[in-house]
Amino acid sequence: MGKEYFFSDEQNAFRDMMRRFVQKEIKPNAEKWEEQGCYDKTIFKRMGDLGLLGINYPVEYGGQGADLKTHLVFWEELCRSGISGFAMSVMVHTDYGSASLVHAGNPALKEKYVKDICSG
């Protein structure tokens, strides 16, 4: 059974969108970002505008409320960028630094910070 059967039509459409995003906005900058030792931080705002940050976080806090498979698709496609430092920076932003707040923070802290995290 191939990926097309494991993922829903919506998840496959999301994969296509993520793949285009990586090809258009990340891959062309990968070499420059690697040489500079940093990336253009406005990419986070662009990702936030597209709803890509906090994809698995609750909608009421600015996330997309996506399921685990959609989150997996996000990481698969982001890792195709060929720039692991950038992918890790996004992971720290979306899955490490903010996860404790999202899962264990009180509603006031979530309201104050998670919307900004999701918007980039």
C-alpha positions as CSV (number, residue, x, y, z in Angstrom):
1,M,0.0,0.0,0.0
2,G,1.5,3.4,-1.1
3,K,1.3,6.8,0.6
4,E,-1.7,7.7,-1.5
5,Y,-3.8,5.2,0.4
6,F,-2.4,6.0,3.8
7,F,-3.1,9.7,3.5
8,S,-6.4,11.4,2.8
9,D,-7.1,13.5,-0.3
10,E,-6.8,16.6,2.0
11,Q,-3.5,15.5,3.3
12,N,-2.2,14.8,-0.2
13,A,-3.3,18.2,-1.3
14,F,-1.5,19.7,1.8
15,R,1.6,17.7,0.7
16,D,1.4,19.3,-2.7
17,M,1.1,22.8,-1.3
18,M,4.0,22.2,1.1
19,R,6.2,20.8,-1.7
20,R,5.5,23.9,-3.8
21,F,6.3,26.1,-0.8
22,V,9.6,24.4,-0.1
23,Q,10.6,24.5,-3.8
24,K,9.7,28.1,-4.3
25,E,10.6,29.8,-1.0
26,I,13.1,27.6,0.8
27,K,15.3,25.6,-1.6
28,P,16.3,28.7,-3.7
29,N,17.6,30.3,-0.5
30,A,19.2,27.2,1.1
31,E,22.8,27.7,-0.2
32,K,22.8,31.4,0.7
33,W,21.4,30.7,4.2
34,E,24.0,28.0,4.7
35,E,26.8,30.3,3.7
36,Q,25.6,33.1,5.9
37,G,25.1,30.7,8.8
38,C,21.6,32.0,9.3
39,Y,18.3,32.3,7.4
40,D,16.0,35.2,6.6
41,K,13.7,35.3,9.6
42,T,10.9,36.8,7.5
43,I,10.3,33.2,6.3
44,F,8.7,32.5,9.7
45,K,6.2,35.3,9.1
46,R,5.5,33.9,5.6
47,M,4.9,30.4,7.1
48,G,2.7,31.9,9.7
49,D,0.6,33.7,7.1
50,L,0.1,30.4,5.4
51,G,-1.0,28.7,8.6
52,L,2.1,26.4,8.6
53,L,3.3,27.2,12.1
54,G,1.5,25.4,15.0
55,I,-0.3,23.3,12.4
56,N,-1.3,20.8,15.0
57,Y,-2.2,23.4,17.7
58,P,-5.8,24.3,18.5
59,V,-7.7,26.6,16.2
60,E,-8.7,28.9,19.1
61,Y,-5.0,29.7,19.6
62,G,-4.2,30.3,16.0
63,G,-3.3,26.8,14.9
64,Q,-4.9,24.6,12.3
65,G,-6.0,21.8,14.6
66,A,-4.4,19.3,12.2
67,D,-4.1,15.6,12.9
68,L,-0.8,13.7,13.4
69,K,-0.7,12.5,9.7
70,T,-0.9,16.1,8.5
71,H,1.8,17.1,10.9
72,L,3.9,14.3,9.6
73,V,3.4,15.5,6.0
74,F,4.5,19.0,7.1
75,W,7.8,17.5,8.4
76,E,8.4,15.2,5.5
77,E,8.1,18.1,3.0
78,L,10.0,20.6,5.1
79,C,12.9,18.1,5.4
80,R,13.0,18.0,1.6
81,S,14.4,21.5,1.7
82,G,18.0,20.2,2.0
83,I,18.7,22.7,4.8
84,S,18.5,20.8,8.0
85,G,19.4,23.8,10.2
86,F,16.4,25.6,8.9
87,A,14.1,22.6,9.4
88,M,15.4,22.2,12.9
89,S,14.8,25.9,13.7
90,V,11.1,25.5,12.6
91,M,10.9,22.3,14.7
92,V,12.2,24.1,17.8
93,H,9.7,26.9,17.2
94,T,6.7,24.6,16.6
95,D,7.3,21.4,18.4
96,Y,9.8,22.0,21.2
97,G,9.7,25.5,22.5
98,S,5.9,26.0,22.3
99,A,4.6,22.4,22.9
100,S,4.8,22.6,26.7
101,L,2.9,25.8,26.7
102,V,0.2,24.5,24.3
103,H,-0.3,21.2,26.2
104,A,0.2,22.4,29.8
105,G,-0.1,26.1,29.9
106,N,-3.1,28.0,31.3
107,P,-5.6,29.6,29.0
108,A,-4.3,33.1,29.6
109,L,-0.7,32.2,28.7
110,K,-1.9,30.3,25.6
111,E,-4.0,33.3,24.5
112,K,-1.0,35.6,25.0
113,Y,1.7,33.6,23.4
114,V,0.5,30.8,21.2
115,K,-1.2,33.1,18.6
116,D,2.1,34.9,18.1
117,I,3.9,31.6,17.8
118,C,1.5,30.3,15.2
119,S,1.6,33.6,13.2
120,G,5.3,33.6,13.0
